[in-house]
Amino acid sequence: MNIKDLISKIYYTLFIIIIYRLGSFIPLPFLNNRVSILSLGIMPYISASILTQLMCYMFPFFYKIQQDGEIGIKKINNITKVLTILISLIQAPVYINITFYNWKKIFPSIICITSCITTGTFFTMWLGEKINAKGIGNGNSLIIMSGILSRFIYSIIDEILNRIKNNNQLLGITILLFELLIWLLIIGISIIIINFVKKIHIQNLEIKFIPLKVVYPMPIIFSQGLITIFNKINNLNINIYGIWYNILYSILIIIITFFYTFLSIPVNKISDDLKINGVYIPNIKPGKDTCFFLKKIVSQIYFVGSLLLVIIALLPSIFISLGGDKNFDLFFGGTTIIIIVGGLLDIKYTINSYIL
């Protein structure tokens, strides 16, 4: 692929993202305040994808389908799309219930509203697929990141204006520069954490090691989503910067990281593939010993990864406790920084692969 083709893919990707951003301004019918038809975004599809992974890991029937080459992949994709519909139909009423406490007024229109939100989710998923097919790839990540960056622009402008309006402008500018420095430092640390892999050396002529990723962003995203839904449904009004919220948040991240790590790293399959291809780990016998060794490594990855994710997740609360502005805190850690950094790294790797 030449540079001209790459530029064409970048323009096409930007075009699709603009369509998504314009779509986010289309309101749902029968509601007084503006709630977008794309309010759920791509999240039901991501939830469905993780659920499909879990099914393939737990049930031999789905595992066999997954291993059936290109046909199996198409079947799994179709299963994922069906699950996306079901999840959207469940999440849409919950989301509306969270957004509108006066549920009785909109109840007669809930079927139409739910259908619109589900259609919006499928449209968003379709846009992501178009980016994967004709753009630079990583469509889902780019769509999520575009929404975050749109909020970031307003947040940074508000933060600058708030600091400058301070009675002591010199102090305000100094604090602003200090915040920028800390923000850049957090981004740098996040890049290191997300890029970090555990290398398992193997005996092979072409491949020297198996890279196992230590940090997976999804547990932190799911943990925050679960707490938010539970908090809103039960109308608990938990302080998201309080100690109990952050303790629960941390525990959920550790638990979800445990399951997600073992789902993302299929130890049994890796062990079988190594044995079939005559590849082995030095000083480790093929078969059961290799599987046991890999499980031990995965456990170490889970432990380190979950702790690193907890640190990233707690950064916004630490920022607020040190006097930071609430409109800017999410960009100092949590799901926001993980998605932005991960998305930008994906773009970098994709463009480098095209150039090479």
N, C-alpha and C positions, 0 to 999 in steps of 0.2 A: 504493500500500500504506500502511495506517495503522499507528500504533504498536502497536495490539493484535495485528495480524498478525505484526509483527516480533517481539514478545515471544513469541508462539506458536512461531515458527520457532526462537528461541533456546532455549526449553524443550525442543523436539523434538530439537535438536542435542545438548543436555546429556543427554537421555535416551539417545540413541544412543551417546554417549561413555561413559556409565555401563555400558551393555551391553558395550561393547568392553573396558572395564577389568575387569568381572566375568569376561568370557571369558578374560582373560589369566591367571586363576587356575586354569583347567581344565588339568590335567596330561596329558601324553601317556601312552599305555598302555605297559606293559612296561619302564618305566624306574624305577630306584630313586629318583633325585633328581627334584625338581619342575622339569620343563621344559614351558612352556606350549604348548598346541595352536596358539596364535596367535604363536608365537615368531618367525616370519619377518615377521609383520605385513603391511604394504602394499608392502614393498620389491620383491618379484617383479613386482608390477603396474607399479611405477614403472620398473623395468628394462625391462619389456616395452614400455612407452610410449615410452621413449627409443629402443629398438631399432626400433620401428615408425616413429618419426620418421626414423631413419637410413635405413631401407628406402625411405621415400617420397622422401628426398633423393637416394639413389643409383640407384634403379631407376625408370625411366619408368612401368612397369606400375602400381606402387603409387602413384606420383605422380598418375596419371590417375584412379585410384580415389578418392584424397583430394580431387580437384577436382570430383567428381561430386555436388556438393550434399549434401543431407541423406542420400540413399541411400549415397553414398560414405563419409560420416562413420560411418554404422552399420556398413558393411563393415570400415572401419579399426578400429572398436571391437571387432568380433568377432575380427579378426585379433589384436588386442592381448590379448584374453581367452585365445585359444588359446596365444599365446606365454607368457602368465602361467602357464598350466598346465605348459608345458614347462620354464620356468625354475624353477618351484616344485619339480618332480620332480627337477631337477638340484641345486638349492640345498639341499633338505631333507636328503639323505644327507650332503652336505658339512657342513652345520650340525651334524648329529648326530655326524659324525666329529670335528669340532672340539670339540664339547662332551664327548664320551666317547672317551678314548684307548683304552679296552679294547673295541675294535670287535667282536671275535669273540662276545662275550656277547649282543649285541643284534642280530647279523646276521640270525638267523632271523625276527626281527620287523620288519625294516627296511621291508618293503613296506607293512605296516599303519601304521607310524610315518610313512612318507613320505606315504601317503594322508591321514592325519590332519592333517599340517602343510599339505598342499596344500588340503585342505578349509578349514582355518583361514584360509589366505590369501584364498580366495574369499569366505569369510564376512566378513573384514575389508574386502575390496573392495566387497562388497554394502553394508556399513554406510556406507562412504564415499559410495557412490552415493545412499543414502537421505538423507544430510546434504545432498548437492547438490540432490536433488529436492524435499525438504520442509523442509530446515533452512536455515541461512544460507549454505550453499555451502562450497567449499574443504574438502571432506570428508577427502581424503587428508592434507592438511596438519594438520588438527585432530586426526586420529587419531594421527599421528606425534607431534605436540606434546603430546598428553595423556600419552603414555608417558614423554616426557622430563620433563614437569612433575611426574609422580608420583615420579620419582627425585630431582628437585630438592628437594622438600620434605624428604626424608630426609637429603640431603646438607647442606642449610643447617642443619638441626637438629644434625647431627653436628659441623659446623664451629663452631657457637656453643658447644656443650658442650665441645669440645676446647680452645677459646680460654679459656673461663671456668675450666676445670679447671687451667689453667696456674698454676704457683706464684706468678707475679706476675700477678694478675688484672687490674690496671690496664693492664699491657702487653698482655695478651691482648685486652682490650676495645678498646684503641687500634688494635691490628693488625686486629681484626675490622671496626672502623669504616673503617679505611683500605682494606681489601679491598672493603667495600661501595661506597665512593667510586669505586674503580677499576672495579668491576663496572658501576656506573651509567654511568661514562664510556665504557666499552667498548660498552655497549648503545647509548648515544647515537651513537657513531661508526658502529656497525653499521647503525643506522637511516638515517644519512646516506648510507652506502655503498650500501645496498640500494635506497634511493629514487632514487639518482642516475641520470639518464638523459642521453643525448646527443641534443640536438635538431637535426634537419636541417630547415632552413626550406625550404618549398615555396611555389609560386605557386598558391594555391587560395582561393576566396572563403570557404569554411567552415572548413577546417583550415589552420592556419598553419605547422605543423611536424610531422615524423614523430619520435615519441619512441622511441629505441632504448635499451633497458636495458643498463647497463654490467656489473653483477654478477649472475651466475646462480648460485644456491646449489648446484645439482646436482653440478658438478665436484668440489667439496670433499667431498661425501657419497660419491661414487663412488670417489674416490682413497683415502679412509680405508677404505672397504669392501674394495677390492682388496688393499690392503696387509695388512689384518687376516686375510683369507682365505688369502693367500699365506703369511703368517707362521705361522698355525695349522696349515695342511696340511703344511708342511715342518718344523713343530716347531722353528722357529729361535729362538723366545724373544727376539726383537729388543726392545731397550729403546725404548719408544715416546717417551721423552723424550730419547733420544740423538741425536747429530748426524747419523749416517748415516740413521736413520729419517726425520728431518725433511728431510734433503736429498732423499731419494727421494720423500717426501710432496710436497714443493714442486715437483719435476720433473713428477710425475704430474698435479698440479693444473694446471700450465701447459699440458701436452699435452692433457688432457681439456677444459680451458676453450677451447682452440683449436677442437677439433671441435664442442663443444657450442654455442659462439657462432655458428658458421656454420650449424649445424642449426637453431638457434632464430631466426636472422634470415635468412630465405630471400631473399637479395639479388636473384636472377634474377626471382623472382615479384614482389617489390616494384617492381623496375624495369619489368617488363611491365605491371603494374597502373597505374603512374603514366602510362605512355605511352598505354594504352588509354583512360584517363579524361581525357586531355588536361592532366594535371598535370605540372609540371616543376620541377626544382630550379634556382633562379636561377644564371645563368652556366654551367650544365651542359646539354649537349645530351641530348635524350631518347634512349633506346636503349642502345647499348654504352657511351657515355660516362657515362651515369647509373649503369649497372651497375658500371663500373670505379670510379667515385667512391664508391659504396656499399661496395664491397669494401675500399677504402682505409679508410673510416670504421670498418667492422667489424673490420679488423685493429688499428686503434687501440683500439677497445673491448676486444678480446681481450687486448691487451698490458696495458692499465691494469687491467682486471677481474681478470686472473690474478694480478697483483702484489698487489692488494688482498685477494684470497682467500688468497694465501700468508701475508700478514701476519696475517689472522684465524686461519688454521690453526695458526700457530706460537705464538699467545698462550698456550695451555695449558702448553706446554713452558717458555715464559718465566716463567710464573707459578710453576711447580714449581722452576725454577732460582733463583728469588728467595725460596724457602722456603715456598711455598704447600702446602696439603694436597692429596693426590692424590684424595681423595673429592670435591673441589670444583673441581678444575682444569678439567674439561670445560665448566663453565658460564662460563668466562672466555674462551672462543673455540671455534674448530673448528666441526664440524657442529652442535653443540648450540645455540650462540648464533645461528647462521644460521637454523636451523629455528624457534627460539622467536621471534626478531625478525620473520622473514618471515611466520610464521603469525599473529602478533598484528597486523601491518600489514595482512594480508589480511582479517582480521576487521574492522579499523577501516574499510577501504575498502568492504567489503561492507555494513556497517551504515550508513555514510554514504550509499551509493547507494540503499538502501531508504528512508532518511529523506528524501532529496532527491526 
